[in-house]
């Protein structure tokens, strides 16, 4: 049975081809990013990571976010809020490293330097949180209305 779409304070991420739908939340002074990631059925959306161009979405692999490892080039993803829907297309999938201060692709490029993608999804591949899977998307369209029904 398909899980219903539910909004977080930053909308939700939906990847139809892998049936992944997760509410998105942004960190604040009151809520740390790790707290968001540790909660069941929530992922962290970090806009313009450390001043870079790329946004990222992170969650624990063990909470089902490891499904992103099945993404491949050309696959679609949507970030929807009550007002609009951003549509993305996967442009790269690769292993990477979490250095603690930055995310680094297998080619050595820091996420803060990535200009060829607009969104990076990532989850850890090990218990230490160093080895990660990175899935990159480019925004292809924005609709000025939601496109999926949401549970209220």
N, C-alpha and C positions, 0 to 999 in steps of 0.2 A: 504494500500500500504506500502510495506517495505521501511524503510528509507535507503538510500545508505550509504555505509561505507565511511568515510572521515578521513584522517590522521590529527592528531594534531602533535605537535613537538615531542611527545613521542609515536606516533602510535595511535591505537584505540583499545577499548575493545569491544568484541562481545560475547554475550551469546545467541546462536541460539534458545534455548528452550523458552526464554521469549522475543525474538526479540528485544533485547537491543543492540544498537550500538552507541558508543559515542567516539568522539575524545579525546585523552589524552594529557595533557600538564603538564610539570614540572615547579615548582616554580623556580624563580631566584632572583637575587638581584633587578631586575627591575620589576618583576611580583610576587606579593604575592599569596600564595595558595588560600586565600579567594577570590581574584579577579578572579582566574580561575573558582572556584566553582560558583561564582555569575553570570558568563557569561552563556548565553543560549548555549546549544549544546557543552559543554566542561566539562571535569572532570579532577581533579587533580590526577596525579600519583606521589606519594612520595616514593622514593626508600629507603629501609632499614630505616624505620621510627625511628627517634631518636636514630640511631645506632643499632637498633635491626635487626633481620633476615628478618622480614616480610615487604613487600611493601604494601602500601595501595592505594586505589582509592576512592576518595570522591566526592560527588556531592549532590546538593539539591534534596530532595524527590519530591518537587513540580515541578521540571523540568523533571520528568519522571524517575528519578533514583530510586524511590521507587519500581520500578519493581524488584529490587534485592531481595525484600522480598518474591518473589515467587520462589527463588532459593531453591533447596533442595540437599541433599547429592547425589553425583553421577553425577550431572549436569556438563556439559562442559562449559568452557569459553576460549576465545582466546585473547591474546594481540598480535597485529600484527604491525610490522613496515615495511617499504619498503624492508628491507633485510631478515626478518625472522618472524616466528610465534611461540609464546610460547603457549602451550596448557595446560590447568589446569582442575582439577576435584574438585568439591565442596566436602569438608570434614566436614563442620559444618556451621550451621546457628543459631544465637542466639542474644538476646538483649544485649546491653552493655551501657556503660556510657562514655561520653566525659568529662574528668575532666578539660579540658583546657590545660593540659600539657601532657596528655596521653589518650589513649583509653583503656578501661577496660572491659573485658568480664563479663558476668553474673556470672561466677565462681570466679571473682576477679583477674584473670590473666591480667597483663598489656600487651598491644600489643608488647611492646619492649621485653617481655620475651617469646613470642610465637615462638617456634621452630618447631612445628608440622604442620605449614602451611607456604606457601610462599607468599600468597597474601590475603589481607583483603579488601573487598568492604564495604563501610559504608555510611549510610545516616542518617540524623536526623529524629526522630519521633515526635519532638515537636518544638515549636517556639524558645525555649531557647537554643536548640542545645545540651542539656545534655543527653537525652534519644536517643540512636542510635540503628540501626539494623546493625549487623556485620555478613558478609558472608565470610567464609574462604575457600581458594582453595589451593591445592597442585599442583605444576608443574609436569606434567606427560611426557611431550615431548617438544622438540624444533625442528622446521623444519627450515632448512637453506634457506628458500624461503617463500614469502607470499603465503597464500592459498585462500584468498578472493580478489575479484576485488574491486578496489577503484575508487571513483569519483575524477577526477583531475580538 
